[in-house]
Amino acid sequence: SSSVSTKFLVHTYGKHMFTCKIVCEYKKKLICGIDIESGNPPDEPRNVSCIQYGIDGQPTCTWDKGRLTYISTTYVIQ
């Protein structure tokens, strides 16, 4: 019943994995871990344009997303 803590800097964009292991009888055993995604926050969309053909048609929209986020990003138009 002991605890360990650490800090580490993430210098690059993308996915990173941190794991914590113990050595038990000369074998390493994984006891915990975390996946971290590092990137840019999304920019506010620019040049939004939507068009709908006919009364019952589905609208189709396009926009400039801005800079690359390097993380999974979902855009929703309301």
N, C-alpha and C positions, 0 to 999 in steps of 0.2 A: 504494500500500500504506500507507494511513493508517487510523486508527480514530477514531470519534466516540462519545461516550457522553452520555446526558442522564438526568435524573430529572424526573418530572412527577407531580403529585398528581391522584388521581381523586376528585372531590368529589361525584359523583352515582352512583346505582345504575344498572345496565344494562350494555349492551355498548358498548365504546369501541374505536376503532381508532387505532393509531399507525403511521405510515409514515415511511420514510427514503428521500429522493430525492436525486439528484445532478443538477446542471445540466451538460449536455454539448452543446456547439455550440448554445447558446441553447434547448435543449429539456430539460424535466425528465424524468428516468428513474427509475422506482421500482426500488429495489435490495433493500429488505426491508420487513417489517412484522409487526405482532403484533396480535391481537385479545384484548382483556381483558374479562372479565365481572366486575362488581363487585356485591356484595350482602351479605346477612346469612347466617351459617351457619344451617342448619336447627335449629329447636328439637327437643327430644326429644318424640316423639308422646305425646299425652295422651288419656285416655278411649278406649282401644283396645277395640273390641268386635267379636267374630267369631261368625258363626252358620253352621251347616251343616245343610241339610235332607236327611235320609236318610243311609244308610250310604255311598252312592257319590256323594253330592253334593259340589260344590265349595264350600269355605268362602268366605264373603263377609265382608270386614272393613271397618270404618270407624274413623276416628280424627281427632282434632283436630291439624292440622299445626302450629299455632302461627303465629308472625308470618310475613309474606311475605318470601321470600328474595331476590327479584328476579333469581335465577339459575336455570338449569335444575337441578331437584332430583328425584331418584328415591328413593322410599321402598320398603323391602323388609321384609316381616314374616317372621321365621324362628321 
